[in-house]
Amino acid sequence: MANVADQMVEMLVNAGIKRIYAVTGDSLNEVNDAVRREGSIQWVHVRHEEAGAYAAGAEAQITGNLACCAGSSGPGHVHLINGLYDAHRSGAPVIAIASTIASFEYGTEYFQETNTIKLFDDCSYYNQVATTPKQFPRMLQAGIQAALHRKGVSVIGVPGDLTSMDAEDITTSTQNFDPVAVIRPSDDDLVKLAALLNQHKKITLFCGIGAADAHDEVVALSQKLNAPVAYSFRSKMDIQYGNPNEVGMTGLLGLPSAYHSMHESDLLVLLGTDFPYTPFMPTDCKIVQIDIKPERIGRRAKVDVGLSGSVKDTLTELLPQIEQHDDDSFLQAQLKFYAHVKDNMKTYVKDTGKKENIHPEYIASLIDELATDDAIFTVDTGMSCVWGSRYINATGKRKMIGSFNHGSMANAMPQAIGAALACPGRQVVALCGDGGLSMLLGDLATITQYNLPIKIIVFNNRSLGMVKLEMEVAGLPNWQTDMHNPDFAMVAKAMGIKGITIKDPDEAKQGLIEGLIYKGPALINIFTDPNALAMPPKIELGQMKGMALSMTKLMLNRRMDEVVDTIKANYKHLKDLI
């Protein structure tokens, strides 16, 4: 007779689950054993449940399929939370198995007792605890459906004693359904939208991740309208390639060209974006927003026309109603400005830096040059994110994921684990900050244990670089942002990973080639300039005052050497300020 754990595994297999990222123990052991006996699901033994949740989230984002992680009673639940928050906010369909203490101990403050409903309620669409064999399959099926169709996390709490009980048949479905609907605005709304687009001459399209599957439709619309195309970081890999009208990203990590196009427009069309940074949105033009989730419309900008639909379905119906615009003067002006911006970016690359202060822009451009056309990149939150966003270019086959919505440290390395397991034939490159890598350093052992040929590139600037910049812009002297790092290459070697250290810019290309072509996992520890700054697409007067004030405070505190180093390292940004 199959028990509840066996039933769980059977249902997960039927839902397409290939692996479970987890740390086994006590209340999770019956599930672990059921996985072993069934044989088709891989149990991936991570060193920290947070890493497991990140890996599952990455697998779900890259494949579009359901992924699974698990954590056992108490601390295992708490460790899952940060990775599940990231998956949920990224729209990644993830099922989390939260095995709990025995059900008869509930409410007694028993060892490792946690209230999973309270704990996971803010980072899930479905969150329930089964306490009887008849409840469990119904809850698991509902959780799978919620994760798949609402695009987020479902948490199933399972007491340890329940998993060993005999499974019971139920009269409701245990099958999963994946119907695909056509979702677009009404015919009348599309006619009105077409009329609006046809009458305006200075139009910019701004694409988010919701436009990822509509690349060809976006390009076709932009060419009919002679409209520049800007995009968010999350959608860069899907929108940038093969797009003659693209003008780059906007936002905190973006480029002046995209910001400029959006603000020079008479009409801005937001396509599948929940772009969070309202200061980068124009306020003096007409704005149209199209989103599959209508509750998002208007919460980031003063929208004039809001329509609900998938970007692909909407544009497919809209395109035949759009007239070919003859005047391309607005588009050409924006493309000319974008060319100037890209030329400035090359200036940063040509100046490679000096020993132990290699310019990170140069490293990122080398990675773009040397990585495969279908590489999967994961980027840590912070300065690694900046260099990846600006210098890694789309090919139509590459993917890039990060903690773009949740903004957590330490995401890149565990996300690379999920990517490498889900796509074993593809190159996976993790762009890590020294701060981020340090936080979950133990899971380097997971990479070795499963012989994952991940390439970890450490932008080792010996500081929390983004935090340092935030403090300086706020007019504060940076304080407690320095990192006293181990020798990351030596740590990698101790973990069974090839370790390479690069301190000289003249050795950077060869060192990266050596690491990237290595057959197994490799870590490339690169000493980058700690004073390299990432200037936003529009420099506000307050930010300039803040930087000047922080420099003054540093000088008054007798840290003049650091002031001089910052000025020397960033002379190139003067072009952006003029």
C-alpha positions as CSV (number, residue, x, y, z in Angstrom):
1,M,0.0,0.0,0.0
2,A,1.4,3.4,-1.0
3,N,1.8,6.0,1.7
4,V,1.2,9.7,1.5
5,A,4.9,10.4,0.7
6,D,4.7,7.9,-2.3
7,Q,1.5,9.7,-3.4
8,M,3.3,13.1,-3.2
9,V,6.1,11.9,-5.4
10,E,3.8,10.3,-7.9
11,M,1.9,13.6,-8.2
12,L,5.1,15.6,-8.5
13,V,6.4,13.3,-11.3
14,N,3.0,13.7,-13.2
15,A,3.4,17.5,-12.8
16,G,6.8,17.3,-14.6
17,I,9.1,17.8,-11.6
18,K,12.6,16.6,-12.4
19,R,14.3,17.3,-9.1
20,I,13.8,18.5,-5.5
21,Y,16.3,20.9,-4.0
22,A,16.4,20.3,-0.3
23,V,18.3,19.5,2.9
24,T,16.8,16.3,4.2
25,G,16.1,15.5,7.9
26,D,13.5,14.4,10.5
27,S,10.1,15.3,9.1
28,L,11.3,15.2,5.5
29,N,12.9,11.8,5.7
30,E,9.8,9.8,4.5
31,V,9.6,12.0,1.4
32,N,13.3,11.6,0.8
33,D,12.9,7.8,0.9
34,A,9.9,7.9,-1.4
35,V,12.0,9.9,-3.9
36,R,14.7,7.3,-3.6
37,R,12.3,4.4,-4.2
38,E,10.5,6.0,-7.1
39,G,13.8,6.7,-8.9
40,S,12.9,9.3,-11.6
41,I,13.2,12.5,-9.5
42,Q,16.7,13.7,-8.5
43,W,17.2,14.8,-4.9
44,V,19.6,17.7,-5.0
45,H,21.3,18.0,-1.6
46,V,22.0,21.7,-1.2
47,R,23.9,23.0,1.8
48,H,21.3,25.7,2.6
49,E,17.6,25.7,1.9
50,E,17.8,29.3,0.7
51,A,20.1,28.1,-2.1
52,G,17.6,25.4,-2.9
53,A,14.8,27.8,-3.2
54,Y,16.9,30.1,-5.5
55,A,17.9,27.1,-7.6
56,A,14.2,26.0,-8.0
57,G,13.2,29.6,-8.9
58,A,16.0,29.7,-11.5
59,E,14.9,26.4,-13.0
60,A,11.3,27.6,-13.2
61,Q,12.3,30.9,-14.9
62,I,14.5,29.3,-17.5
63,T,12.3,26.4,-18.4
64,G,8.9,27.9,-17.8
65,N,8.0,24.6,-16.0
66,L,7.1,23.9,-12.4
67,A,10.1,23.4,-10.0
68,C,10.3,22.1,-6.5
69,C,12.2,22.7,-3.3
70,A,11.7,21.5,0.3
71,G,12.6,22.3,3.8
72,S,12.0,20.4,7.1
73,S,10.6,21.6,10.4
74,G,11.4,25.0,11.8
75,P,14.8,26.3,10.7
76,G,14.4,24.6,7.3
77,H,11.2,26.6,6.7
78,V,12.8,29.9,7.7
79,H,15.8,29.2,5.5
80,L,13.5,28.8,2.5
81,I,11.8,32.1,2.8
82,N,14.3,34.5,1.1
83,G,14.6,32.3,-2.0
84,L,10.8,31.8,-2.2
85,Y,10.2,35.5,-1.9
86,D,12.5,35.9,-4.9
87,A,10.8,33.2,-6.9
88,H,7.4,34.6,-6.1
89,R,8.2,38.1,-7.1
90,S,9.9,36.9,-10.2
91,G,6.7,35.0,-11.3
92,A,8.5,31.6,-11.1
93,P,6.1,28.6,-10.6
94,V,7.6,26.8,-7.6
95,I,6.1,24.2,-5.3
96,A,7.7,24.2,-1.8
97,I,7.2,21.2,0.4
98,A,7.4,22.4,4.1
99,S,7.4,19.2,6.2
100,T,6.4,20.0,9.8
101,I,6.5,18.5,13.2
102,A,4.0,15.7,13.9
103,S,0.4,16.9,13.7
104,F,-0.4,15.7,17.3
105,E,2.3,18.1,18.6
106,Y,0.7,21.2,16.9
107,G,0.1,24.1,19.4
108,T,2.4,22.8,22.1
109,E,5.5,24.9,21.3
110,Y,7.2,21.7,20.4
111,F,10.9,21.5,19.3
112,Q,11.2,23.2,15.9
113,E,7.5,24.1,15.7
114,T,6.7,26.9,13.2
115,N,3.4,28.2,11.9
116,T,3.8,27.7,8.2
117,I,0.6,29.6,7.3
118,K,1.9,32.8,9.0
119,L,5.5,32.2,7.8
120,F,4.9,31.8,4.1
121,D,1.7,33.8,3.6
122,D,3.4,36.8,2.1
123,C,5.5,34.9,-0.5
124,S,2.9,32.5,-1.9
125,Y,-0.3,32.3,-3.9
126,Y,-1.3,29.0,-2.2
127,N,-0.3,28.1,1.3
128,Q,-2.0,25.3,3.2
129,V,-1.2,22.5,5.7
130,A,-2.6,19.0,5.2
131,T,-3.3,17.0,8.4
132,T,-5.3,14.0,6.9
133,P,-4.5,11.7,4.0
134,K,-7.7,12.8,2.2
135,Q,-6.7,16.5,2.4
136,F,-3.2,16.1,1.1
137,P,-3.7,15.2,-2.6
138,R,-6.4,17.8,-3.0
139,M,-4.1,20.5,-1.5
140,L,-1.1,19.4,-3.6
141,Q,-3.1,19.4,-6.8
142,A,-4.5,22.9,-5.9
143,G,-1.0,24.1,-5.1
144,I,0.4,22.9,-8.3
145,Q,-2.4,24.5,-10.3
146,A,-2.0,27.8,-8.5
147,A,1.8,27.9,-9.0
148,L,1.5,27.1,-12.7
149,H,-1.3,29.5,-13.6
150,R,-0.8,32.4,-11.2
151,K,3.0,32.2,-11.8
152,G,4.4,32.1,-8.3
153,V,5.0,30.0,-5.2
154,S,2.7,27.4,-3.6
155,V,3.6,26.0,-0.2
156,I,2.3,22.6,1.0
157,G,2.8,22.0,4.7
158,V,3.0,18.2,5.5
159,P,3.4,16.9,9.0
160,G,6.0,14.2,9.4
161,D,3.5,11.7,10.8
162,L,1.2,12.2,7.8
163,T,3.8,11.2,5.2
164,S,4.0,7.7,6.6
165,M,0.2,7.2,6.7
166,D,-1.6,5.1,4.0
167,A,-2.7,7.2,1.0
168,E,-6.4,7.5,0.3
169,D,-8.2,7.8,-2.9
170,I,-10.2,11.0,-3.6
171,T,-13.1,11.8,-5.9
172,T,-11.6,15.1,-7.2
173,S,-8.9,15.4,-9.8
174,T,-5.2,14.8,-9.1
175,Q,-4.4,15.6,-12.8
176,N,-2.8,18.9,-13.7
177,F,-4.3,21.1,-16.4
178,D,-2.4,23.6,-18.5
179,P,-4.9,25.3,-20.9
180,V,-3.6,28.2,-22.9
181,A,-6.1,31.0,-23.5
182,V,-5.9,33.9,-26.0
183,I,-6.1,37.1,-23.9
184,R,-6.4,40.5,-25.6
185,P,-8.5,43.7,-25.3
186,S,-11.9,44.0,-26.9
187,D,-12.2,44.8,-30.6
188,D,-13.5,48.3,-29.8
189,D,-10.5,49.0,-27.5
190,L,-8.1,47.8,-30.1
191,V,-9.7,50.1,-32.7
192,K,-9.3,53.1,-30.3
193,L,-5.7,52.1,-29.5
194,A,-4.8,51.8,-33.2
195,A,-6.3,55.3,-33.9
196,L,-4.2,56.7,-31.0
197,L,-1.0,55.2,-32.3
198,N,-1.8,56.2,-35.9
199,Q,-2.2,59.9,-34.9
200,H,1.0,60.3,-32.9
201,K,4.4,60.8,-34.4
202,K,6.8,60.6,-31.4
203,I,6.1,57.2,-29.9
204,T,8.4,55.1,-27.7
205,L,7.7,51.5,-26.8
206,F,8.9,50.3,-23.4
207,C,8.9,46.5,-22.9
208,G,9.0,44.5,-19.7
209,I,9.3,40.7,-19.1
210,G,5.6,40.4,-20.1
211,A,6.7,41.1,-23.7
212,A,9.4,38.4,-23.7
213,D,7.5,36.1,-26.0
214,A,6.5,38.9,-28.3
215,H,9.9,39.9,-29.8
216,D,8.8,39.7,-33.4
217,E,5.6,41.6,-32.8
218,V,7.3,44.3,-30.9
219,V,9.9,44.8,-33.7
220,A,7.2,44.8,-36.3
221,L,5.1,47.4,-34.4
222,S,8.2,49.6,-33.8
223,Q,9.0,49.5,-37.5
224,K,5.5,50.5,-38.5
225,L,5.5,53.4,-36.0
226,N,9.1,54.4,-36.5
227,A,9.3,54.1,-32.7
228,P,12.4,53.5,-30.6
229,V,12.2,50.5,-28.2
230,A,13.4,50.7,-24.6
231,Y,13.3,47.8,-22.2
232,S,13.7,46.7,-18.6
233,F,16.7,44.7,-17.4
234,R,14.5,41.5,-17.1
235,S,13.4,41.7,-20.7
236,K,16.8,42.7,-22.2
237,M,17.8,39.2,-23.5
238,D,14.3,38.8,-25.1
239,I,13.9,42.2,-26.7
240,Q,17.4,43.6,-27.6
241,Y,18.6,41.2,-30.2
242,G,17.6,41.6,-33.9
243,N,15.9,44.9,-33.0
244,P,17.1,47.8,-35.2
245,N,15.1,50.3,-33.2
246,E,16.3,49.4,-29.7
247,V,17.7,52.2,-27.6
248,G,18.7,50.3,-24.4
249,M,17.5,50.0,-20.8
250,T,16.2,52.6,-18.4
251,G,16.0,52.5,-14.6
252,L,18.6,52.5,-11.9
253,L,21.0,50.4,-14.1
254,G,19.9,51.8,-17.4
255,L,21.3,54.1,-20.1
256,P,20.6,57.8,-20.8
257,S,19.3,56.9,-24.3
258,A,16.3,54.9,-23.2
259,Y,15.5,57.6,-20.6
260,H,15.8,60.3,-23.2
261,S,13.5,58.5,-25.7
262,M,10.8,58.0,-23.2
263,H,10.9,61.6,-22.0
264,E,11.0,63.1,-25.5
265,S,7.9,61.1,-26.6
266,D,4.4,62.4,-27.1
267,L,3.1,58.9,-26.5
268,L,4.7,56.1,-24.4
269,V,3.4,52.6,-24.7
270,L,4.2,50.3,-21.8
271,L,4.1,46.6,-22.8
272,G,4.0,43.9,-20.2
273,T,6.0,45.9,-17.6
274,D,5.6,46.5,-13.9
275,F,8.7,48.7,-13.9
276,P,9.0,49.9,-10.3
277,Y,11.1,53.1,-10.6
278,T,8.5,55.9,-10.9
279,P,11.2,58.7,-11.1
280,F,12.3,57.4,-14.5
281,M,8.8,57.7,-15.9
282,P,7.8,60.8,-17.9
283,T,4.9,62.9,-16.6
284,D,4.1,65.1,-19.5
285,C,3.2,62.7,-22.3
286,K,0.2,60.4,-23.0
287,I,0.8,56.9,-21.7
288,V,-0.8,53.6,-22.7
289,Q,-0.2,50.5,-20.6
290,I,-1.0,46.9,-21.7
291,D,-0.7,44.2,-19.1
292,I,-2.1,40.7,-18.6
293,K,-2.7,41.6,-15.0
294,P,-5.1,44.6,-15.1
295,E,-4.6,45.3,-11.4
296,R,-1.1,46.5,-12.2
297,I,-2.2,49.2,-14.6
298,G,-1.4,52.7,-13.5
299,R,0.4,51.9,-10.3
300,R,3.8,53.1,-11.7
301,A,2.8,55.9,-14.0
302,K,-0.1,58.3,-14.7
303,V,-1.6,56.1,-17.4
304,D,-4.2,57.5,-19.9
305,V,-5.2,54.3,-21.5
306,G,-5.0,50.9,-19.7
307,L,-5.8,47.7,-21.5
308,S,-5.6,44.0,-20.4
309,G,-4.1,41.3,-22.5
310,S,-1.0,39.3,-23.2
311,V,1.4,41.4,-25.3
312,K,1.8,38.8,-28.0
313,D,-2.0,38.3,-28.5
314,T,-2.7,42.0,-28.3
315,L,0.0,43.0,-30.8
316,T,-1.0,40.2,-33.2
317,E,-4.5,41.7,-33.5
318,L,-3.3,45.3,-33.4
319,L,-0.6,45.2,-36.1
320,P,-3.0,45.0,-39.1
321,Q,-4.7,48.2,-38.0
322,I,-1.5,50.2,-37.7
323,E,-0.6,52.5,-40.6
324,Q,3.0,52.7,-41.8
325,H,4.5,56.0,-40.4
326,D,6.6,57.9,-43.0
327,D,8.3,60.4,-40.7
328,D,11.3,58.7,-39.0
329,S,13.0,61.9,-37.7
330,F,12.2,61.1,-34.0
331,L,13.5,57.6,-34.3
332,Q,16.7,58.6,-36.1
333,A,17.4,61.3,-33.4
334,Q,17.0,58.7,-30.6
335,L,19.2,56.1,-32.5
336,K,21.9,58.8,-33.0
337,F,21.9,59.6,-29.3
338,Y,22.0,55.9,-28.4
339,A,25.1,55.5,-30.7
340,H,26.7,58.3,-28.7
341,V,25.9,56.5,-25.4
342,K,27.4,53.3,-26.7
343,D,30.5,55.1,-27.9
344,N,30.9,56.5,-24.3
345,M,30.6,53.0,-22.9
346,K,33.5,51.8,-25.1
347,T,35.6,54.5,-23.4
348,Y,35.1,52.6,-20.1
349,V,36.2,49.4,-21.8
350,K,39.3,50.7,-23.5
351,D,40.7,52.0,-20.1
352,T,41.3,48.5,-18.6
353,G,42.5,49.8,-15.2
354,K,45.6,48.8,-13.3
355,K,46.9,46.0,-11.1
356,E,44.4,45.0,-8.4
357,N,42.1,47.8,-9.8
358,I,40.8,46.3,-13.1
359,H,37.9,48.2,-14.5
360,P,34.8,46.0,-14.2
361,E,33.4,47.4,-17.4
362,Y,36.3,45.8,-19.3
363,I,35.8,42.5,-17.6
364,A,32.1,42.4,-18.4
365,S,32.8,43.3,-22.1
366,L,35.3,40.4,-22.2
367,I,32.7,38.0,-20.8
368,D,30.2,39.2,-23.4
369,E,32.9,38.5,-26.1
370,L,34.0,35.1,-24.8
371,A,30.7,33.5,-23.6
372,T,28.8,31.2,-25.8
373,D,25.8,32.4,-27.9
374,D,23.4,30.4,-25.8
375,A,25.0,31.0,-22.4
376,I,22.8,31.5,-19.3
377,F,24.0,34.3,-17.0
378,T,23.0,34.8,-13.4
379,V,23.9,38.1,-11.8
380,D,24.2,39.1,-8.2
381,T,22.3,42.2,-6.9
382,G,24.6,45.2,-6.7
383,M,27.5,46.2,-9.0
384,S,27.7,42.8,-10.7
385,C,24.1,43.5,-11.9
386,V,25.2,46.9,-13.3
387,W,28.1,45.5,-15.4
388,G,26.0,42.5,-16.6
389,S,23.1,44.7,-17.6
390,R,25.2,47.2,-19.6
391,Y,27.8,45.0,-21.2
392,I,26.3,41.5,-21.7
393,N,24.4,41.5,-25.0
394,A,21.5,39.5,-26.2
395,T,21.8,37.0,-29.1
396,G,18.3,35.6,-29.1
397,K,19.5,32.4,-27.3
398,R,21.1,33.8,-24.2
399,K,19.2,34.1,-20.9
400,M,20.0,36.3,-17.9
401,I,18.3,36.0,-14.5
402,G,18.9,37.8,-11.2
403,S,17.0,38.9,-8.1
404,F,15.5,41.8,-10.2
405,N,12.3,42.2,-8.2
406,H,13.3,41.1,-4.7
407,G,16.8,42.6,-4.9
408,S,18.5,40.1,-2.6
409,M,22.2,39.5,-2.2
410,A,23.7,36.1,-2.9
411,N,21.3,34.9,-5.6
412,A,23.7,34.4,-8.6
413,M,25.6,31.3,-7.5
414,P,22.5,29.2,-6.3
415,Q,20.5,30.3,-9.3
416,A,23.4,29.0,-11.5
417,I,22.9,25.6,-9.8
418,G,19.3,25.4,-10.9
419,A,20.2,26.7,-14.4
420,A,23.0,24.1,-14.8
421,L,20.9,21.2,-13.7
422,A,17.9,22.3,-15.9
423,C,20.1,22.9,-19.0
424,P,23.0,20.5,-18.8
425,G,24.2,21.3,-22.4
426,R,24.5,25.0,-22.0
427,Q,27.2,27.2,-20.5
428,V,26.2,28.8,-17.2
429,V,28.1,31.9,-16.0
430,A,27.5,33.4,-12.6
431,L,28.5,37.0,-12.2
432,C,29.0,37.3,-8.4
433,G,30.0,40.1,-6.1
434,D,32.4,39.3,-3.3
435,G,29.7,40.2,-0.8
436,G,27.1,38.0,-2.5
437,L,29.3,35.0,-2.9
438,S,30.5,35.2,0.7
439,M,26.9,35.0,2.0
440,L,26.2,31.5,0.6
441,L,29.7,30.2,0.1
442,G,29.0,26.8,1.4
443,D,27.0,25.8,-1.6
444,L,30.1,25.8,-3.7
445,A,30.2,22.2,-2.3
446,T,26.9,21.5,-4.0
447,I,28.4,22.5,-7.4
448,T,31.3,20.1,-6.8
449,Q,29.1,17.2,-5.5
450,Y,27.0,17.3,-8.7
451,N,29.9,18.2,-11.0
452,L,28.1,21.2,-12.5
453,P,30.4,23.0,-15.0
454,I,29.4,26.4,-13.7
455,K,31.7,29.4,-14.3
456,I,31.7,31.7,-11.3
457,I,33.2,35.1,-12.0
458,V,33.8,37.1,-8.9
459,F,33.9,40.9,-9.3
460,N,36.1,41.2,-6.2
461,N,36.1,44.9,-5.3
462,R,36.7,44.2,-1.6
463,S,33.5,46.1,-0.7
464,L,29.8,46.2,-0.8
465,G,30.1,48.4,-3.9
466,M,26.4,49.3,-4.5
467,V,25.9,50.2,-0.8
468,K,29.0,52.3,-0.9
469,L,27.6,54.2,-3.9
470,E,24.2,54.6,-2.2
471,M,25.9,56.1,0.9
472,E,28.0,58.5,-1.1
473,V,25.1,59.7,-3.2
474,A,23.1,60.3,0.0
475,G,26.0,62.5,1.2
476,L,27.3,59.9,3.7
477,P,30.9,58.7,4.0
478,N,30.9,55.0,3.3
479,W,31.1,53.1,6.6
480,Q,31.3,49.4,7.2
481,T,31.2,48.5,3.5
482,D,34.7,47.1,3.2
483,M,35.1,43.4,2.8
484,H,38.0,41.4,4.3
485,N,37.8,38.5,1.9
486,P,39.4,35.1,1.8
487,D,41.4,34.0,-1.2
488,F,38.3,32.9,-3.2
489,A,40.5,30.9,-5.7
490,M,42.0,29.0,-2.8
491,V,38.5,28.4,-1.3
492,A,37.3,27.1,-4.7
493,K,40.3,24.7,-4.8
494,A,39.5,23.4,-1.3
495,M,35.9,22.8,-2.5
496,G,37.1,20.8,-5.6
497,I,36.6,23.7,-8.1
498,K,39.3,25.1,-10.4
499,G,40.4,28.4,-9.0
500,I,41.9,31.3,-11.0
501,T,43.0,34.7,-9.7
502,I,43.4,37.7,-12.0
503,K,45.0,40.9,-10.6
504,D,46.5,42.3,-13.8
505,P,44.3,43.7,-16.6
506,D,46.8,42.4,-19.2
507,E,46.1,38.8,-17.9
508,A,42.3,39.1,-17.8
509,K,41.4,37.8,-21.2
510,Q,43.6,34.7,-21.0
511,G,42.4,34.0,-17.5
512,L,38.8,34.2,-18.5
513,I,39.4,32.0,-21.5
514,E,41.1,29.4,-19.3
515,G,38.2,29.4,-16.9
516,L,35.4,29.4,-19.5
517,I,36.8,26.5,-21.5
518,Y,37.5,24.3,-18.5
519,K,35.4,21.2,-18.6
520,G,34.3,21.3,-14.9
521,P,33.3,24.0,-12.4
522,A,35.7,27.0,-12.3
523,L,35.9,30.2,-10.1
524,I,37.7,33.2,-11.5
525,N,38.5,35.7,-8.8
526,I,39.1,39.1,-10.4
527,F,40.4,42.1,-8.4
528,T,38.2,45.0,-9.7
529,D,38.4,48.7,-8.9
530,P,36.5,49.3,-5.7
531,N,35.9,52.9,-6.7
532,A,34.2,52.2,-10.0
533,L,30.8,53.9,-10.0
534,A,27.7,53.2,-11.9
535,M,26.0,56.4,-12.9
536,P,22.2,56.3,-13.4
537,P,20.8,57.4,-16.8
538,K,19.9,60.8,-15.4
539,I,22.1,62.5,-12.8
540,E,20.0,64.6,-10.4
541,L,21.4,67.7,-8.8
542,G,20.8,66.2,-5.4
543,Q,22.9,63.2,-6.3
544,M,25.8,65.5,-7.4
545,K,25.5,67.5,-4.2
546,G,25.4,64.2,-2.2
547,M,28.6,62.9,-3.8
548,A,30.3,66.3,-3.3
549,L,29.2,66.3,0.4
550,S,30.4,62.7,0.9
551,M,33.8,63.5,-0.6
552,T,34.0,66.5,1.7
553,K,33.2,64.4,4.7
554,L,35.9,61.9,3.7
555,M,38.5,64.7,3.4
556,L,37.5,66.1,6.8
557,N,37.9,62.6,8.3
558,R,41.5,62.5,6.8
559,R,40.6,59.9,4.1
560,M,41.9,62.0,1.3
561,D,43.6,59.0,-0.5
562,E,40.1,57.5,-1.0
563,V,38.8,60.7,-2.5
564,V,41.7,60.9,-4.9
565,D,41.2,57.2,-5.9
566,T,37.5,57.8,-6.5
567,I,38.1,60.8,-8.8
568,K,40.9,59.0,-10.7
569,A,38.7,55.9,-11.2
570,N,35.7,57.8,-12.5
571,Y,37.1,60.6,-14.6
572,K,35.4,58.8,-17.5
573,H,32.0,59.6,-16.1
574,L,32.6,63.3,-16.7
575,K,31.3,62.7,-20.2
576,D,28.0,61.6,-18.7
577,L,27.7,64.7,-16.6
578,I,28.5,67.3,-19.3
